[in-house]
Amino acid sequence: MQGEHHDIDHEFPEYRAELEALLTKDASFRELVSEHDELDDRIRRLEEKLQPISDLEMEKLKLERTALKDRIYEALRKAKAP
């Protein structure tokens, strides 16, 4: 959906405790989340303002966001594992 927020705290509410812990103690994880959220903001701005961008380029950005989200999810799952 256009203009929808995909930031990590909205995407994985069930991992809120793990997210907060990893953001506090893991600089590389914090950087990964920051990169994802910045890309999400860029995509949303492009969609909302109808900036000139090709469909192919937009798809590329969205696939990059998904790949980042997958990496974050794996880290959150590992942090939650007993």
Beta strands, then each sheet from edge to edge (+ up, - down):
end
